[in-house]
Amino acid sequence: MGRDRSALQPIIENGANLTRRRVLQRAGWITAAMAFPRVPGIAAEDVSPVTARLSTYMSEAASRALPDVVIEKAKQHILDTFAAMVSGSQLPPGRAAINFARNYGGEKIAMIVCSNQMCGAIEAALANGVLAHSDETDDAHAASLSHPGCAVIPAALAAGEQFGIDGARLLGAVALGYDIGPRVVAALGGAALQGEGHRSTHSIAGIFGAAAAAACAASLDAQQMRWVLDYTAQQCSGIAAWQRDTQHIEKGFVYGGMPARGGVTSALLVQSGWTGVDDVFSGADNFLQAEALRASPESLVDQLGERYEITQTDTKKWTVGAPIQAPLDALESLLKRRAFDAGQVRQVTVRIAASAAKVVDNREMPDVCLQHMVAVMLLDKTATFQAAHDQARMKDPEVLKLRAKVQLIGDGDLEKAMPRREAIVEITLAGGAKLTEHIVAVRGTPASPMSREEVVAKARDLMAPVLGAATAASLIEKIFALEKVKDIRELRPLLQG
C-alpha cells in the first residue's frame, strides 16, 4: 500500500512552524494507518478491522446474553445512579437542571427524575445527566478517569423511553455504554489525556458511552453504529477547566448532562435516517489522529466481550470525591480498631497520590475537600450524605479547629500505584500514640466490591428522604427484577416521585 500524501501535506505546507515531536507524531500516524489493512465490501468507504469489529459488537448488544455477574453489576449501577439522580435533585445543580427542563419545555417523551416535567429525549438526557452528577455520589471508572453512570444511564433511560424498550434491553444498553466509553479514552492515551492534553476524560468517555447505550435502545445495525460513532466524534467536547467550577453545576454538565445529551443526539440523528463517515477512527483527518497525544486504536476492541468494564467500575461507599474514599475507609478502620475522641487528636497525616491530592486539597465544596471530610469523620465517626453537603459546617469552629490538624501529602510512591487509589493515614494522639492504616483496595472497587446489600442500603439512604420509604423500596425491587419489566416507562411513577 502506498503512503497517503494527504497525511504529509500539512508538514510540507507548514514545516517551518512544526516541532520535531509533531513531525514524528504525524509520521507515527502514517505507520499506524499502514498497520490496519483495508477491508473491502463493508461499506462504500474503507473501514478498518478495529471499527468493523467495534460496530458489529455494538449492533449485537441488544440480543447478546450477558454473564450473570455483568447483569448483577448493571442492576447495581443503575440503582446507584438513580439514587444519585434522586439525591441530586435536592442540590443546586439538580435544581438548575430541573428548572432548565421546565423552562425549555419540548415534546413530552421522557421524564425528568424527581419532577412532573416531561420533555424530549435529548433534553431529558441532559437534565438527568446533571442530576446524576450533582455531587460526588455516582460511580467512577479509575482506569479511564471517568464517571460512566451519570452519562450512560440517563442516555439509556431517555432513549429507552422514546422507543419503549424493556428492562432486559436497558441492561444490555447500559453494559454496552460502560464497555465503549472507557475504551475510547484508552485509545486516546488513557488518563494522561486530561493531565497532558487538558481535555476532560470524563466527557469523552461519557459521550461515547451514552451514544452506544442510546443506539442500542434505538436498535441500530452495524453500519448505523459507525455513523453514530462519527457524529459522536464530531460532538466530543470538554476541557479540564471544570476543575475551577466552585458550584459543581458546570462539572455536572461536563460529566453527565453534556455527554448524555450528545450521545442521545447521535443515536436519534442516525435513527431518523442521517448518514455519515463510515469510519471516523481511521483514514484522513480521523478522530484519533485529531485528538490523541498517544493513540492506540487497538484499545477500542481490547478484550471486547471478555472484559466488561461495568465490572471494573467503582461504586462509592462514601458520597464524596473519589480521592477521599480511601482516607475515609482508613479512618473507619482506625476508629473500629481503637476508640478515641476527636479531642484526643493532635495531628492527622493523609498521604494519597500527588495528582489526586491536587483535586481535593482545601476545596470550597465540602464533598471534595479532604481536610474538611476528615475532620467531619473524626467528629461524627462516619460521613453521611447530609454531612458531606453541609456547606455551613465548613465554617463551624469545631470543624475548623480539627481541620487545621490535617496535613495532606501528595505521595510520589502512591502516585505510582494509580489508578489504584491507595491512602496512608496516620493519627497522632495527645498521649503520643500513633495509629496508622494503609488502604490498598478501596471499598466499592473491583478489588473490594460492595455487596448488593451495601449498595441497596446506600440507595435507600439517598432516596427515601426524597421519594418516601415505600416508593424507594418499590423502585429498588423493580430494578433487581428488570428482566420482568416489559416497558421501562413503568419506572416513571417511581422515579418522578
C-alpha positions as CSV (number, residue, x, y, z in Angstrom):
1,M,0.0,0.0,0.0
2,G,1.4,3.4,-0.9
3,R,1.6,6.3,1.5
4,D,-1.2,8.8,1.5
5,R,0.4,12.1,0.7
6,S,-2.5,14.0,2.1
7,A,-1.3,12.9,5.6
8,L,2.0,14.5,4.8
9,Q,0.7,17.7,3.3
10,P,0.4,19.7,6.5
11,I,4.1,19.0,7.2
12,I,5.1,20.2,3.7
13,E,3.0,23.4,3.9
14,N,3.8,24.4,7.5
15,G,7.2,22.7,8.0
16,A,8.8,25.9,9.3
17,N,6.4,26.1,12.2
18,L,6.3,22.4,13.2
19,T,8.1,20.9,16.2
20,R,10.1,17.7,15.8
21,R,7.6,16.0,18.1
22,R,4.7,16.9,15.8
23,V,6.5,15.6,12.7
24,L,7.2,12.3,14.5
25,Q,3.7,12.1,15.7
26,R,2.3,12.5,12.2
27,A,4.8,10.0,10.9
28,G,3.6,7.6,13.5
29,W,0.1,8.0,12.3
30,I,1.1,7.1,8.8
31,T,2.7,3.9,10.1
32,A,-0.4,3.2,12.2
33,A,-2.6,3.6,9.2
34,M,-0.5,1.1,7.2
35,A,-0.8,-1.4,10.1
36,F,-4.6,-1.7,9.5
37,P,-5.2,-3.2,6.0
38,R,-8.3,-2.2,4.2
39,V,-11.4,-4.4,4.5
40,P,-13.3,-4.5,1.2
41,G,-17.1,-4.8,1.0
42,I,-18.0,-3.5,4.4
43,A,-19.2,-0.1,3.0
44,A,-18.5,2.3,0.2
45,E,-15.7,3.7,2.3
46,D,-12.8,1.7,3.6
47,V,-13.4,0.5,7.2
48,S,-10.6,-0.7,9.5
49,P,-10.9,-4.1,11.1
50,V,-11.0,-2.4,14.5
51,T,-14.0,-0.3,13.6
52,A,-15.7,-3.2,11.9
53,R,-15.4,-5.3,15.0
54,L,-16.4,-2.5,17.3
55,S,-19.6,-1.6,15.3
56,T,-20.6,-5.2,15.0
57,Y,-20.3,-5.7,18.7
58,M,-22.4,-2.6,19.3
59,S,-25.1,-3.7,17.0
60,E,-25.4,-7.1,18.6
61,A,-25.6,-5.8,22.2
62,A,-29.4,-5.8,22.2
63,S,-29.6,-9.5,21.8
64,R,-26.4,-10.5,23.5
65,A,-26.7,-12.8,26.5
66,L,-24.7,-11.3,29.4
67,P,-22.9,-13.2,32.1
68,D,-24.8,-13.3,35.4
69,V,-22.1,-11.2,37.1
70,V,-22.5,-8.5,34.5
71,I,-26.3,-8.4,34.8
72,E,-25.9,-8.1,38.6
73,K,-23.4,-5.3,38.3
74,A,-25.6,-3.5,35.7
75,K,-28.5,-3.6,38.1
76,Q,-26.4,-2.3,41.0
77,H,-25.0,0.6,38.9
78,I,-28.4,1.5,37.6
79,L,-29.7,1.7,41.1
80,D,-26.7,3.6,42.3
81,T,-27.1,6.1,39.5
82,F,-30.8,6.5,40.1
83,A,-30.1,7.2,43.7
84,A,-27.5,9.8,42.7
85,M,-30.2,11.5,40.5
86,V,-32.8,11.4,43.3
87,S,-30.5,12.8,45.9
88,G,-29.0,15.2,43.4
89,S,-32.5,16.7,42.8
90,Q,-32.1,18.4,46.2
91,L,-28.8,20.1,45.4
92,P,-28.2,23.3,43.4
93,P,-27.0,21.6,40.1
94,G,-30.1,19.3,40.3
95,R,-32.4,22.2,40.9
96,A,-30.8,24.0,38.0
97,A,-31.3,21.0,35.7
98,I,-35.0,20.6,36.6
99,N,-35.5,24.4,36.1
100,F,-33.9,24.2,32.7
101,A,-36.2,21.4,31.6
102,R,-39.3,23.2,33.0
103,N,-38.4,26.4,31.1
104,Y,-37.3,24.7,27.9
105,G,-40.4,22.6,27.5
106,G,-40.4,20.4,24.4
107,E,-42.1,17.3,23.3
108,K,-43.3,15.1,26.2
109,I,-41.4,11.9,25.6
110,A,-39.1,11.3,28.5
111,M,-39.3,12.1,32.2
112,I,-37.1,14.3,34.4
113,V,-36.4,12.5,37.6
114,C,-38.0,13.9,40.8
115,S,-40.2,16.2,38.7
116,N,-43.5,16.0,37.0
117,Q,-41.8,17.5,33.9
118,M,-41.7,15.6,30.6
119,C,-39.7,16.7,27.6
120,G,-37.9,15.4,24.6
121,A,-35.3,12.6,24.9
122,I,-32.4,14.9,24.2
123,E,-33.4,17.4,26.9
124,A,-34.3,14.7,29.4
125,A,-30.8,13.1,28.9
126,L,-29.2,16.5,29.6
127,A,-31.2,17.2,32.7
128,N,-31.0,13.7,34.2
129,G,-27.3,13.6,33.5
130,V,-26.7,16.8,35.5
131,L,-28.9,15.3,38.3
132,A,-26.8,12.2,38.3
133,H,-23.6,14.2,38.9
134,S,-25.0,16.9,41.1
135,D,-22.3,15.8,43.6
136,E,-19.8,13.0,44.1
137,T,-22.3,10.2,44.7
138,D,-22.1,8.5,41.3
139,D,-19.8,5.7,40.2
140,A,-16.3,6.1,38.8
141,H,-14.1,4.1,36.3
142,A,-10.5,4.6,37.6
143,A,-8.5,3.5,34.5
144,S,-10.3,5.9,32.2
145,L,-10.6,8.7,34.8
146,S,-14.3,8.9,34.1
147,H,-17.8,8.6,35.7
148,P,-19.7,6.3,33.2
149,G,-23.0,6.0,35.0
150,C,-24.0,9.7,35.0
151,A,-23.9,9.9,31.2
152,V,-24.7,6.3,30.1
153,I,-27.7,5.6,32.3
154,P,-29.6,8.9,31.7
155,A,-29.0,8.4,27.9
156,A,-30.2,4.8,28.0
157,L,-33.2,5.8,30.1
158,A,-34.2,8.7,27.8
159,A,-33.8,6.8,24.5
160,G,-35.4,3.8,26.1
161,E,-38.4,5.8,27.0
162,Q,-38.7,7.1,23.4
163,F,-38.6,3.6,22.0
164,G,-40.4,1.8,24.8
165,I,-37.7,-0.8,25.4
166,D,-38.0,-3.5,28.0
167,G,-35.8,-4.0,31.1
168,A,-33.6,-6.6,29.5
169,R,-32.7,-4.2,26.7
170,L,-32.0,-1.5,29.3
171,L,-29.5,-3.8,31.0
172,G,-27.8,-4.6,27.6
173,A,-27.7,-0.9,26.6
174,V,-26.1,0.1,29.9
175,A,-23.5,-2.6,29.8
176,L,-22.6,-1.6,26.3
177,G,-22.2,2.0,27.2
178,Y,-19.8,1.1,30.0
179,D,-17.8,-1.0,27.5
180,I,-17.4,1.6,24.9
181,G,-16.8,4.9,26.7
182,P,-13.7,3.9,28.7
183,R,-12.2,2.1,25.7
184,V,-12.3,5.3,23.7
185,V,-10.3,7.1,26.4
186,A,-7.8,4.2,26.4
187,A,-7.4,4.6,22.6
188,L,-6.7,8.3,23.1
189,G,-3.9,7.6,25.6
190,G,-5.8,7.0,28.9
191,A,-5.9,9.2,31.9
192,A,-2.9,11.2,30.7
193,L,-5.2,12.8,28.2
194,Q,-6.6,15.1,30.9
195,G,-3.3,15.9,32.6
196,E,-1.2,16.5,29.5
197,G,-3.9,17.4,26.9
198,H,-6.2,19.5,29.2
199,R,-9.2,17.5,27.9
200,S,-11.9,16.1,30.1
201,T,-11.7,12.3,30.0
202,H,-15.0,12.3,31.8
203,S,-16.9,13.9,29.0
204,I,-15.1,11.9,26.3
205,A,-15.9,8.5,27.9
206,G,-19.3,9.8,28.8
207,I,-20.4,10.8,25.3
208,F,-19.2,7.7,23.6
209,G,-20.8,5.5,26.3
210,A,-24.0,7.4,26.1
211,A,-24.1,7.2,22.3
212,A,-23.6,3.4,22.4
213,A,-26.3,3.0,25.0
214,A,-28.8,5.2,23.2
215,A,-28.0,3.5,19.9
216,C,-28.6,0.1,21.4
217,A,-32.0,1.3,22.6
218,A,-32.7,2.5,19.1
219,S,-31.9,-0.9,17.6
220,L,-29.3,0.3,15.1
221,D,-27.3,-2.0,12.9
222,A,-23.6,-2.1,12.4
223,Q,-23.5,0.4,9.6
224,Q,-25.6,2.8,11.6
225,M,-23.4,2.3,14.7
226,R,-20.4,3.5,12.7
227,W,-22.3,6.6,11.8
228,V,-23.3,7.1,15.4
229,L,-19.6,6.9,16.3
230,D,-18.9,9.5,13.6
231,Y,-21.5,12.0,14.9
232,T,-20.3,11.4,18.4
233,A,-16.7,12.2,17.5
234,Q,-17.9,15.4,15.9
235,Q,-19.7,16.4,19.1
236,C,-17.0,15.2,21.5
237,S,-16.0,18.2,23.7
238,G,-15.0,19.1,27.2
239,I,-11.8,20.7,28.7
240,A,-10.4,20.2,32.2
241,A,-11.3,23.8,33.2
242,W,-14.3,22.3,35.0
243,Q,-11.9,21.8,37.9
244,R,-12.2,25.5,38.6
245,D,-16.0,25.3,39.0
246,T,-16.8,26.0,42.6
247,Q,-20.6,25.3,42.4
248,H,-20.5,21.9,40.7
249,I,-23.0,23.0,38.1
250,E,-20.6,23.1,35.2
251,K,-19.0,19.9,36.5
252,G,-22.4,18.2,36.4
253,F,-22.8,19.4,32.8
254,V,-19.4,18.2,31.7
255,Y,-19.6,14.8,33.4
256,G,-23.2,13.9,32.9
257,G,-25.5,16.4,31.1
258,M,-23.4,17.3,28.0
259,P,-22.3,13.8,27.2
260,A,-25.7,12.2,27.8
261,R,-27.3,14.9,25.5
262,G,-24.7,14.4,22.8
263,G,-24.9,10.6,22.8
264,V,-28.7,10.6,22.5
265,T,-28.4,13.2,19.7
266,S,-26.1,11.0,17.7
267,A,-28.4,8.0,18.1
268,L,-31.5,9.9,17.2
269,L,-29.9,11.5,14.2
270,V,-28.9,8.2,12.7
271,Q,-32.1,6.5,13.6
272,S,-34.0,9.2,11.7
273,G,-32.1,8.5,8.6
274,W,-28.9,10.5,8.7
275,T,-25.7,9.1,7.2
276,G,-22.1,10.0,7.8
277,V,-18.5,8.9,7.6
278,D,-18.1,5.2,7.7
279,D,-15.0,5.0,9.9
280,V,-14.2,8.1,12.0
281,F,-11.3,6.2,13.7
282,S,-9.2,5.7,10.6
283,G,-8.4,7.4,7.3
284,A,-7.8,11.0,6.6
285,D,-8.4,13.5,9.4
286,N,-9.8,10.8,11.7
287,F,-10.8,11.3,15.3
288,L,-7.8,9.6,17.0
289,Q,-5.4,11.5,14.8
290,A,-7.0,14.8,15.7
291,E,-7.4,14.2,19.4
292,A,-4.7,11.8,20.7
293,L,-1.5,12.6,22.4
294,R,-0.7,8.9,22.2
295,A,-3.1,6.9,20.1
296,S,-3.8,3.2,20.4
297,P,-6.6,2.2,18.0
298,E,-6.5,-1.5,19.1
299,S,-7.6,-0.4,22.6
300,L,-11.1,0.2,21.2
301,V,-11.6,-3.6,21.0
302,D,-9.2,-4.8,23.6
303,Q,-10.8,-7.9,25.3
304,L,-14.2,-6.7,24.0
305,G,-16.8,-9.2,25.0
306,E,-14.4,-10.7,27.6
307,R,-13.7,-7.8,30.0
308,Y,-16.9,-6.0,30.8
309,E,-16.0,-2.5,32.0
310,I,-19.0,-2.3,34.2
311,T,-17.4,-4.9,36.4
312,Q,-14.3,-2.7,36.6
313,T,-16.2,0.4,37.7
314,D,-16.2,1.6,41.3
315,T,-19.3,2.1,43.4
316,K,-18.6,4.8,46.0
317,K,-19.3,3.8,49.6
318,W,-19.0,7.4,50.7
319,T,-20.7,10.3,48.9
320,V,-17.5,12.3,48.4
321,G,-14.9,12.7,45.7
322,A,-13.0,9.6,44.7
323,P,-9.6,10.6,46.2
324,I,-11.3,10.9,49.6
325,Q,-12.7,7.4,49.6
326,A,-9.6,5.6,50.8
327,P,-8.8,8.1,53.6
328,L,-12.4,7.7,54.9
329,D,-12.0,3.9,54.7
330,A,-8.8,4.2,56.7
331,L,-10.4,6.4,59.4
332,E,-13.3,4.0,59.7
333,S,-10.9,1.1,60.2
334,L,-8.9,3.1,62.8
335,L,-12.0,4.1,64.7
336,K,-13.0,0.4,64.9
337,R,-9.6,-0.7,66.0
338,R,-9.3,1.8,68.9
339,A,-11.9,4.1,70.3
340,F,-10.8,7.7,70.7
341,D,-12.4,11.1,70.6
342,A,-11.7,13.9,68.2
343,G,-10.4,16.0,71.2
344,Q,-7.6,13.5,71.6
345,V,-6.3,14.0,68.1
346,R,-3.0,16.0,67.9
347,Q,-2.3,15.6,64.2
348,V,-3.6,13.7,61.2
349,T,-1.4,13.0,58.2
350,V,-3.0,11.8,55.0
351,R,-0.9,10.5,52.1
352,I,-2.5,10.0,48.7
353,A,-1.3,10.1,45.1
354,A,0.1,13.5,44.2
355,S,-2.3,14.0,41.3
356,A,-5.3,13.1,43.4
357,A,-4.2,15.4,46.2
358,K,-4.5,18.4,43.9
359,V,-8.1,17.6,43.3
360,V,-9.2,17.6,46.9
361,D,-6.8,19.9,48.7
362,N,-8.7,22.5,50.7
363,R,-11.5,22.8,48.1
364,E,-14.6,25.1,48.5
365,M,-17.1,22.3,48.4
366,P,-17.4,20.0,51.4
367,D,-17.7,16.8,49.5
368,V,-14.5,17.3,47.6
369,C,-12.4,18.9,50.4
370,L,-10.3,16.2,52.0
371,Q,-9.3,18.2,55.1
372,H,-12.9,19.0,55.9
373,M,-14.3,15.5,55.4
374,V,-11.5,14.0,57.6
375,A,-12.4,16.5,60.4
376,V,-16.1,15.6,60.0
377,M,-15.4,11.9,60.0
378,L,-13.4,12.2,63.2
379,L,-16.2,14.2,64.9
380,D,-19.2,12.2,63.7
381,K,-17.5,8.7,63.5
382,T,-19.0,8.4,60.0
383,A,-19.5,10.6,56.9
384,T,-23.1,10.9,55.8
385,F,-24.6,12.4,52.7
386,Q,-26.0,15.2,54.8
387,A,-22.7,16.0,56.4
388,A,-20.9,15.9,53.1
389,H,-23.2,18.6,51.7
390,D,-23.5,20.9,54.7
391,Q,-21.8,24.0,53.3
392,A,-22.4,25.9,56.5
393,R,-20.5,23.4,58.6
394,M,-17.3,24.4,56.7
395,K,-17.3,27.5,58.9
396,D,-18.1,25.6,62.2
397,P,-15.3,26.5,64.7
398,E,-15.2,22.9,66.0
399,V,-14.6,21.5,62.5
400,L,-12.1,24.2,61.6
401,K,-10.1,23.5,64.7
402,L,-9.8,19.9,63.8
403,R,-9.3,20.6,60.1
404,A,-6.2,22.7,61.0
405,K,-4.6,19.5,62.3
406,V,-5.0,17.6,59.0
407,Q,-1.9,17.5,56.8
408,L,-2.4,16.3,53.2
409,I,0.7,15.0,51.4
410,G,0.8,14.2,47.7
411,D,2.9,11.0,47.8
412,G,5.1,10.0,44.8
413,D,5.1,6.3,45.7
414,L,1.3,6.2,45.9
415,E,1.2,8.0,42.5
416,K,2.9,5.0,41.0
417,A,0.0,2.8,42.2
418,M,-2.6,4.8,40.3
419,P,-5.2,4.2,39.0
420,R,-5.5,2.3,42.3
421,R,-6.3,5.0,44.8
422,E,-4.3,4.0,47.9
423,A,-4.1,6.1,51.0
424,I,-2.0,6.0,54.2
425,V,-3.5,7.8,57.2
426,E,-1.5,8.4,60.4
427,I,-3.1,9.8,63.5
428,T,-1.1,11.1,66.5
429,L,-3.0,11.2,69.7
430,A,-2.4,13.6,72.6
431,G,-0.5,11.0,74.6
432,G,1.9,10.4,71.7
433,A,0.4,7.2,70.5
434,K,0.3,6.8,66.7
435,L,-2.3,4.9,64.7
436,T,-1.6,4.0,61.1
437,E,-3.7,2.5,58.3
438,H,-2.8,1.8,54.7
439,I,-5.7,1.2,52.4
440,V,-4.8,-0.6,49.2
441,A,-8.2,-1.7,48.0
442,V,-10.9,0.9,48.5
443,R,-14.3,-0.4,49.4
444,G,-16.5,-0.4,46.3
445,T,-13.7,-1.1,43.9
446,P,-13.3,-4.4,42.0
447,A,-10.7,-5.5,44.5
448,S,-13.1,-4.9,47.4
449,P,-16.6,-4.8,45.9
450,M,-19.7,-3.6,47.8
451,S,-22.3,-6.3,48.3
452,R,-25.8,-6.0,46.9
453,E,-26.9,-5.3,50.5
454,E,-24.5,-2.4,50.8
455,V,-25.5,-0.9,47.5
456,V,-29.1,-1.1,48.5
457,A,-28.5,0.4,51.9
458,K,-26.7,3.4,50.3
459,A,-29.5,3.8,47.7
460,R,-32.2,3.6,50.3
461,D,-30.5,6.3,52.5
462,L,-30.3,8.6,49.5
463,M,-33.8,8.0,48.0
464,A,-36.1,7.5,51.0
465,P,-35.9,11.1,52.3
466,V,-36.9,12.4,48.8
467,L,-39.3,9.7,47.4
468,G,-40.5,8.3,50.6
469,A,-39.6,4.9,52.1
470,A,-42.3,2.9,50.3
471,T,-41.6,4.3,46.9
472,A,-37.8,3.8,47.3
473,A,-38.4,0.2,48.3
474,S,-40.6,-0.4,45.3
475,L,-38.0,1.1,42.9
476,I,-35.2,-1.0,44.4
477,E,-37.4,-4.1,43.9
478,K,-38.2,-3.2,40.4
479,I,-34.6,-2.6,39.4
480,F,-33.5,-6.0,40.6
481,A,-36.3,-7.6,38.6
482,L,-35.6,-5.6,35.4
483,E,-35.9,-8.7,33.2
484,K,-39.6,-8.8,34.0
485,V,-40.2,-5.1,33.1
486,K,-41.9,-5.0,29.7
487,D,-41.6,-1.3,29.2
488,I,-39.2,0.9,31.2
489,R,-41.8,3.6,31.2
490,E,-43.2,1.6,34.1
491,L,-40.4,3.2,36.2
492,R,-41.8,6.7,35.7
493,P,-44.1,6.9,38.7
494,L,-41.4,5.6,41.0
495,L,-38.6,7.9,39.7
496,Q,-40.7,11.0,39.4
497,G,-41.9,10.7,43.0
